[in-house]
Amino acid sequence: MAKVEQKQVVVDQIKAKLEGASSILLVDYRGLTVEQDTVLRKELREAGVEYKVYKNTMVNFAVQGTEFEAISKHLEGPTAIAISYDDATAGARVLAKVAKANEKLEFKGGVVEGTYYDANGMLAIGNIAPREELLGRLLGSIKSPIASFARVIKQVAEKDAE
């Protein structure tokens, strides 16, 4: 198999992964020890995020013509790619947590649900709570006034009964 054909196979694999992705995040992993990288990969796997290092040129060819094309300007130097499928913010959350503990892990940029974000934007997204927790907070804030109103009505009814 010729070199070009081998590279095309890798580009096609990356394109296939991008088709079902809800978000992509690029990070510079220089300075991470093997142990830190192993822990990072394990946490990302548990969160349902695929984390891989590809050649920048291969990723660049794969993102051309897709919603993730904006990340191509960050494909310089050592770059790892985190691809989330179900929870669009899962990769950013795990990587933000690891980046707090290790300053050497740097965000480059990413695309979440079709919108491009720079490193600071991706870090901000990483600090957002998970969707389930946000929904729980919303329901709690809706339930609290209703519960208070119900207690007041009950007290009024009990007072009228006396």
C-alpha positions in Angstrom: 0.0 0.0 0.0 1.4 3.4 -0.9 2.0 6.1 1.7 -0.8 8.3 0.3 -3.3 5.4 0.6 -2.2 4.7 4.2 -2.7 8.3 5.1 -6.1 8.4 3.4 -7.2 5.4 5.6 -6.3 7.4 8.8 -8.0 10.6 7.4 -11.1 8.5 6.7 -11.0 7.0 10.3 -10.9 10.5 11.7 -13.7 11.7 9.5 -15.9 8.7 10.7 -15.3 9.7 14.3 -16.2 13.3 13.6 -19.5 12.4 12.0 -21.2 11.5 15.3 -19.3 14.0 17.5 -21.1 16.7 19.4 -17.8 18.4 20.4 -14.1 18.4 19.7 -11.4 19.9 21.9 -7.7 20.3 21.2 -5.1 20.4 23.9 -1.4 20.7 24.1 -0.2 17.7 26.3 3.5 18.6 26.5 4.9 18.2 29.9 2.5 15.5 31.1 4.1 12.5 32.7 3.1 9.0 31.6 1.3 8.5 34.9 -0.7 11.8 34.5 -1.5 11.0 30.9 -2.8 7.5 31.9 -5.0 9.0 34.6 -6.3 11.6 32.1 -7.1 9.0 29.5 -8.9 6.8 32.1 -11.1 9.7 33.3 -11.9 10.7 29.7 -12.8 7.1 28.8 -15.1 6.9 31.9 -16.8 10.1 30.7 -17.4 8.7 27.3 -14.8 10.9 25.6 -12.4 9.6 23.0 -8.9 11.0 23.4 -6.2 10.4 20.8 -3.1 11.9 19.3 -3.1 12.1 15.5 -0.7 13.9 13.1 -1.9 17.5 12.7 -2.0 17.2 8.9 -4.3 14.2 9.1 -6.7 16.0 11.4 -6.5 19.1 9.2 -7.5 17.0 6.1 -10.3 15.3 8.1 -11.9 18.5 9.4 -12.0 20.3 6.0 -15.6 20.9 4.9 -17.1 20.0 8.3 -18.5 22.0 11.2 -15.2 21.5 13.0 -13.1 23.2 10.3 -12.4 26.2 12.6 -10.0 24.2 14.8 -7.5 23.8 11.9 -5.8 27.0 13.0 -4.7 25.3 16.2 -3.1 22.3 14.6 0.5 23.2 15.4 2.8 21.5 17.7 1.9 18.5 19.9 -1.9 18.2 19.8 -4.3 15.8 21.4 -7.9 15.7 20.3 -10.8 14.9 22.7 -14.0 13.9 20.9 -17.3 13.8 22.8 -20.4 12.1 21.4 -23.2 12.2 23.9 -22.4 15.0 26.4 -20.9 17.9 24.5 -19.2 19.3 27.6 -17.8 16.1 29.1 -14.4 16.4 27.5 -14.0 20.0 28.4 -15.0 19.3 32.0 -12.6 16.4 32.5 -9.7 18.3 30.8 -10.4 21.5 32.8 -10.3 19.5 36.1 -7.0 17.9 35.1 -5.6 21.3 33.9 -6.3 22.8 37.3 -4.0 20.1 38.9 -1.5 20.3 36.1 -0.5 23.6 34.5 1.3 22.0 31.6 -2.0 20.8 30.0 -3.1 23.7 27.9 -6.4 24.2 26.0 -6.0 25.3 22.3 -9.5 25.6 21.2 -12.5 23.6 20.2 -16.0 23.3 18.7 -19.0 22.5 20.8 -22.3 21.8 19.0 -21.2 23.7 15.9 -19.8 26.8 17.7 -16.1 27.5 17.8 -14.5 28.5 21.1 -10.9 29.6 21.8 -8.9 28.3 24.7 -10.5 30.6 27.3 -14.0 29.7 26.0 -13.3 26.0 26.2 -12.0 26.4 29.7 -15.2 28.3 30.7 -17.3 25.5 29.2 -15.2 23.0 31.2 -16.2 24.8 34.4 -19.9 24.4 33.7 -21.7 21.8 35.8 -23.0 18.6 34.0 -26.4 18.8 32.3 -28.0 16.5 34.9 -26.8 18.7 37.8 -28.0 21.9 36.0 -31.5 20.3 35.4 -31.6 19.3 39.1 -30.8 22.9 40.1 -33.5 24.2 37.8 -36.1 21.7 39.2 -35.1 22.6 42.7 -35.5 26.3 42.1 -39.0 25.6 40.6 -40.0 23.3 43.4 -39.0 25.6 46.2 -41.5 28.4 45.7 -44.3 25.9 45.0 -43.5 24.1 48.3 -43.4 27.3 50.2 -46.8 28.3 48.7 -48.2 25.0 49.6 -47.1 25.4 53.3 -48.7 28.8 53.4 -52.0 27.5 52.0 -51.9 24.6 54.5 -51.3 27.0 57.4 -54.2 29.3 56.3 -56.5 26.2 56.0 -55.5 25.0 59.4 -56.1 28.5 60.9 -59.6 28.7 59.3 -60.4 25.2 60.7 -59.8 26.4 64.3 
